[in-house]
């Protein structure tokens, strides 16, 4: 069985509406609080075009249109598309109509080569340069938007921190780097909980180290031992830490199950906290279905028995489902936050906050569409289906 990946470009359409009331902001020693009870454009907002502007990808045509482990893409100012295909270690270039232009890259360790399992995430550095994550080789490679290789940045080691890796680029061209705090080893006794910490660092655009900006908690793990085997599963339905570089040269992050975002500047200071009002669901209301249809689905034999035994322990399930599942910032500085959804739900809703944190409105996207980039008037992303 193969997985068909199709890249899709949708246009965003905007319809204005009457504005709702916004709760005034208030001060806090931890930053200004901006809270919205209802969206500014409550009844009409952006909508996605009913037909894609561009479809790119098939399993039966030329190799240039067949994608494998291809999970990132961006659109250039001239309309051309760059798509990384990590399954073949290639960066592919297409014109605005989806016609293939060229490919660069291959498997290897030299300049312009990529490691076998590099994720090849794309980072827009300027109008004419991009960074490509060569994670298997512990480095970032820099290209111009014509595909010419410019330089290599080898991953820095940060004393006292483990496993550093680039996760985003700030608006001034500096790098946002993630690492574990201390050792990444998962230590403890069966029945104990593990709460690791993640640190976020800033590197200057020339790849020299600046400072650690902030730390956030990782998802809680449980040390579980069954039939002599110890493993460290996450507690189900606990919130995943979310983070993204902000258009105002800082970082936005979320660590709680509530709809709350925190903005940190490049000194590490919390400047704003954004809150908005979303409907919430209790874990107890969906737990049995989630356990059967999602968590244990696809497991069998000893693996199934292991996880069933884990769920029988006192693992301190959360009371509420997470509110959020992803954060992105569009090219105009608006903040897009995907609401957490369950596998059987047929809606994928993104709430959009202005750069000032005020809730502007919500956009519904196709449930199988994964967003890679949000422009001023378009959404670029992909779907993948078994075939």
N, C-alpha and C positions, 0 to 999 in steps of 0.2 A: 504494500500500500504506500502511495506517495502522498505528499502534502502539497496542494496547489496554493501558491501564494500569488495574489493579485494586488498590485498597487493601484490606488484609486485617488483621483483628485476631485474633490467636491467644491463647488462654489458656496460661499456663505451669502445669504440674502438677509437684509436688515429691514424691519418694519418698525417704525416708531410707535409709541403708545403713550398713554397718560402716565405721569410719574406718580409713584406711591411715596408715602412719607418714609423718611430715613431717620432712625434714632440718632440723636447727636453723639458725637464722639466724646470720650472722657479721658482724663489724664490718668497715668499710672506710673509708679516708679519703674515698672517693667516695660514702659512704652505706651504710646497712645492707643487706646482701645477704640476700634471702629466696629459698630454692631448694626446689622441690618435685620429687621424682622420680616420684611417682604422685599422682593426685588424692585429696583427702580422702574424697570419696564416690566410690569407685572403680567400684562395680558398679551403682549406681542414682543418679539425679540428677534434675534438672528434665527434663521432656519436654514437647513441644509437643502441644496438643490435636489429635486426629485430624481434627476438623472446625473450620473457622474460626468464631469468635464473630460476625464481621461481614464481609461482602463489600460493597464499594462501588465501582461503576464499570461502565460499559458503553459500547458504541459506537453503540447504536441508540436510546437513550432521550433524555430531556431533556438539554439542554446542561450542566446542573449536575452530571450524573453522567458526563460525558465529559471525560477528562483528557488534556492535551497538555503535554509538558515539565513534568510535575507530579511532583516528586521529594522532597517533604518533607511531613511530617504529624506532629501530636502530639495526645495525648489529654488533656483537661482533667480536673480533679478531679470535676466533675459528670458526666463521661462523654462530653461533647460532643467532637467532632473538629474540628481546624483543618487544612486542606489548602491548600497554595499551588499554583496552576495558572499557572506562569510563561508558558505559551503564550498565555494571554489576560490576563496581568498582574493576576490576581485572587487574593484570599484568600477561601476558601470555608469556611463554617461548617455543620456537620451535628450533629444530636442523637445520643444514644447508640445509637439504632436505625438511624442512617444516613439519616434524613430531612433534606432540605436546609432550612437556616434562612435564610441570607443570604449575600451576597457583597459585598466591598468591593474597591476598587482598579480602575485602568485604566491604559492606556499614557500616559506623559507625564513631566513633570519637576516638577510641583507637589507639595505635600504630599499624601500618599496615592496618588500616581501612581508607576508603576514603569517603568524603562527596558525597551526591547524585549528585551534579552537578560539581564536580571537573573535570577540563579538563585533568588531568593526563598527562601533557606534560613531556617528558623525557629530562634529562640533563646528558650528559656523563661527569663524574667527573674525572675518571681515567680509566685505562684498566680494573679495577675490581670493580668499584663502580659507581652507577648512582643515580641521584636525580629524584624524581617524584613529580610533582606539585599537592598538595592536596588543591586546591584553595578554595573549599567550607569550609574547616576547617582552612583556613588562615595559612598554613604551607607547608614546604617541607619535604618529607620523604626520607631517605637515605637507599639504599639497596646495597648488593653486587650483582655481575652478576649471582650468583646462586639463587637469590631470597630471601636471608636471610636479614631480617630487621635489620638495624644497629642503626639508631637514627632518631630523629625528630627535625626539626628547626621550631619553631613558628615564624610567621611573626612579624618583628619589627615595632614599631610605630616610625615615623620620625617627629619630631616637625616642624610644619609649612607646612607639606605636607600631602596630603590625599591619601588614598587607595594604599599603597605600595604593590607591588607584584614582584616576581622574573620573569625576562624575558629571562635570558641567564646566562651562566657561562663563565668567561674569561679564557684565556689559562693558567693562573697560579692557577686556582681553585677558584678564588674569584667570588663573585656573582654580577650580574648586576640587579639592582632593579629599576623599573619604579614607578613613582607616579605623581599625579597631583600637581601643584603648588598652595598652599593655598587650599581653599575649592573647592570641586568638584561640588558645586551647580551652576546651570545655571541661572544666574540672569540678568535681564534687561527688557526693554519694547518692545512690539510688533513692528516689523520693524527694530530692531537693530541687529547688528551682534555681535557674541561672538567669541573671540579669546583666548582660554585657552592656558596654557603652561604646558608641561610635563617636569619633571626633571628625570635625571638618576643618580643613586647613586651606589657606590661600597661598598660591604660588604667583609671583609676579609674571607678566606676559613673557619675560625672557627665561622663565622656568627656575628662577631662584626663589628660595623659600621666604615667605613673609611671616606668617604666624598661624596658630590654631585659632579659629574663630569661635567655635562653640562645640559642646558635646550634647548628645541626645541618647536616650536609652534605646536599646534594641528590643525586639520582641522577646517575651519571656519564654524560656525553654524549660523543659522538665527532664530530669535524669531518670530514665526508665530502664529497668532491667527485666528481661523476660527470657527464661530458659538459657541463662548464662550469657546472653547478649545484651550489652548496654548501648542505648542510643539516646539522642537528645532532641526529641521533637518539639516544635513550637506549640504553645497552647493554642488550640483552634480558635479562630474568629477574634483573635487579638489584633489590634491595628498594626499595620506595617508602617515603619517610619517613612515619611514622604519628604522629599526635598527637591528644590530646583533653584537655579540661579535666577535672580530677579532682574527686571529691566532697569531698576534703580541702583544697580551696582551693589547688590547685596544678595541674601539668600532667604528663601521662604521655606519653612518646614512645618510639619505636623507630626505629633507623636501620640495624640490621645484619640479616643474613639469619638470625640465630639467634633463638630464642624468648626474648627479653630485653626488659623494659620498664624505663625509668628514670623515677623521680618527681622533679620539681623543685618547690620551694615558691615563694612569691611574692617571695622575696628573690633567686631564681635559684640557690639551693643545691640540690645533689642530696641527697635525703634517703634514698631507698631504690632498690634495684635488684632487680627480680623476675625469676627464672629458673624455667623448668619444662621437663620432658623430653618432647620430641615426636619422632616418627619423621621422618627426613630423607630427601630424594631427591636423587640426583645429576643435574645438568643433562645430562651426557653420555648418561644412560639415556633421556631423553625428547626430546632436542634435535631429532632428525630429524622426529619426529611434530609437535612444537610448531611447528617452522619451517614445515611444509607446511600444517597444519590451522589454526594460529592466526596466526602472525606474517605470513606472506605471503598468507594467504587473503583473497580479495576484491580483491587488487591485480592490475593488468593493464597491458600496454603499457609506456611509459617508466617509470611508477611502480614496476612490478614489477621491471624491469631495474635501476633505481636501488637498490632495497633488496636485491636479490640481490647486486649488486656490493658493497654495504655489508657484508653477511654474509660475503663472501669475504675481508675484511680481517682483520688480527690485532686483534680488538676486545676481547680479554681477557674472554671469557665467565666468569661465576662458576662455582665448582665445585658449589655446592649451590643448590637452589631456595630462594627466600625461605620462611621459616616462617610469616609472618603477612601479612595483607592488610587488616585494619581493626581499629580499637579503638573501643569505646563504653563508657560508664559508665551503669549502670541507676539507677533512682531510690532504691535502697537503698545505693548506693555500690559494689556489685560491679563488677568490671572484666571486660568481655566482649571477647575477641580472636578474630577469625575466622582460621582457618588458611588459608594460601594453597592454592588448588586450581587445577587445569588445566581447560580447557573441556570435556573429555570425561569428567571425573570426575563422578559423580552424587551426591556427598556434599558438603554444606556444614556444616562442623563449627566450632562456637565453643567455645573454652575459657573457663571462668569462674574468675577469681581473686577472692578476698575483698578488701576494702579494705586488708587487711594484706599482700596479695600472695601468700597461700597458695592454691594451685591447688585449687579445690573440686570441679570436675567438668567435663563436656563435654556440649554439647547439639547434636543434629543437626537442621538446618532444611531445608526444601525447597530444592533447588538453584537455583530461579529466584526465590527470595524475597529481596528487599532490605530490610534493617531500617532504619527511620527512628527508632524510639524503643523503649526497653526499660523497662517499668514494673516494679512489684514482683511483678505476677502476669500480665503480658501482654507480647506482642510486637506492635508495629505496624509495618507496612511495605507493600510493593507488589510486584506482578509486572507485567511487561510482555511482550506477545507480538505478533508481526506478525499482522495480520488484515485 
